[in-house]
């Protein structure tokens, strides 16, 4: 499973509609609206890189309201639970 974080710049007047259109795409797990330089963050979870190629440039980038995207592929996941467990090793 490949996880990718897609940063989306969107037209200000179309952010809610753009976010929902992205969220409706198969392979998109979550979409967040954000304050700051980026308008939306989409989390994708797909089987392979071909799915990313199909979804990001093939679907997300072509949606009305999407101005630009930047895709970051995750290599490894860290969660608070995993980090806490690592530090608890050997403690009774």
Secondary structure, 3 states (H helix, E strand, C coil): CEEEEEEEEECHHHHHHHHHHHHCCCCEEEEEECCCCCCEEEEEEECCHHHHHHHCCCCHHHCCCEEEEEEEECCCCCCHHHHHHHHHCCCC
